């Protein structure tokens, strides 16, 4: 991620999808874009799972897999 800058994750409530991955290295990043709907998604892969960040009708939705 050197070309994109530094990402820092601060402690948050355990209910948030990123909480289980604090301190882990991001192993992969996958981006999706749908030109018809304008929907965007970013999926981050950690050793212990994945977190998907997507927009829908202006709302940010986070989910973990």
Order of alpha helices (4+ residues) and beta strands (2+ residues): beta-beta-beta-beta
